[in-house]
Each structure stands twice: as structure tokens, then as C-alpha cells.
Amino acid sequence: MSGHFYVDPVKIAQSHGITVEPYKVSVPNDLCGEIEKTEKGIVIRYNPLHHENRQRFTIAHELGHYMLGHLNGNNKRFRDPLKNFNVTGFDWEEVEANNYAANLLMPKDKIDFLIHTKGISSIEQMASLLRVSPAAMTYRLKNLGYIS
């Protein structure tokens, strides 16, 4: 596959006028990121100490809060800590933002292409091509019914 196959959540956020930046101060390792309304506009911050794939998911998750209208009436949303990374949490807006991020970074049409056209069955290879973690790829494939 020529070019890059993955989705760039930073470019998408920037196309909506959202600033994306790493935290400029030290933050706890379990803090993934946040989205905030400021006087200068919307800002997504992510933890620069996390793996690049985690950063991408966090940015997509925070973008999901924006796109799904979760900031209406709120000035700030935090990405749930790493220990809560699942789709069965109690905060529906967090679940919705996680689903948005999964759909954005691992679109069904790209997964179908990898499986049916390219014959790729390795979760690690799919995860690498889409620049997500194998754990995120596994959750997505389960949610789409490809694996049990």
C-alpha cells in the first residue's frame, strides 16, 4: 500500500479549527488528555509521555466529545484514565467518545479492505497499518463481529 493508510485525527481536528497540543506541564501518567473551551477557542491536549498510538486514540476521543456535542454547557472534558479504557464504563459520553475514536481510526471499510482485499488476518499487522494498539484493534474487531 503506497502512501499512508491510517487516519490522522490531528488534521481532522485542525480542519475544525481545534488546536491540538501536548500538555506543557507534567501530568499524572494515567491522565490521557482533555478537550477545553478557552477564550482562544477549542484546545485538545494529550499526554506526550504516552505511546504515539495512545496519543492518537486520545486525540480522536477528545475530537469525539466535540463532534458529538458533549461540550455543550461544559468547558472541559478529560479523557478517562488508562485503567478505564473500555466500552462498558458508566459515563455514556465517555463510551460514545471511545466509539467515535474507534470508528474514526479503524473505519469498517478499511478493515474490510485489509481482510477481504489484502488477505490480512493478523491483528498486529492491521493495528500497525492503522496505527492503533493491538488491544484497540482487538476490541474493534470484536465489536464488528469479526472475532469473538
Secondary structure, DSSP 8 states (H G I E B T S, - for coil): --S--S--HHHHHHHTT-EEEE-SS---TT--EEEEEETTEEEEEE-TTS-HHHHHHHHHHHHHHHHTTTTTT-SEEE---GGG-SS--S-HHHHHHHHHHHHHHS-HHHHHIIIIIS----HHHHHHHHT--HHHHHHHHHHTTS--
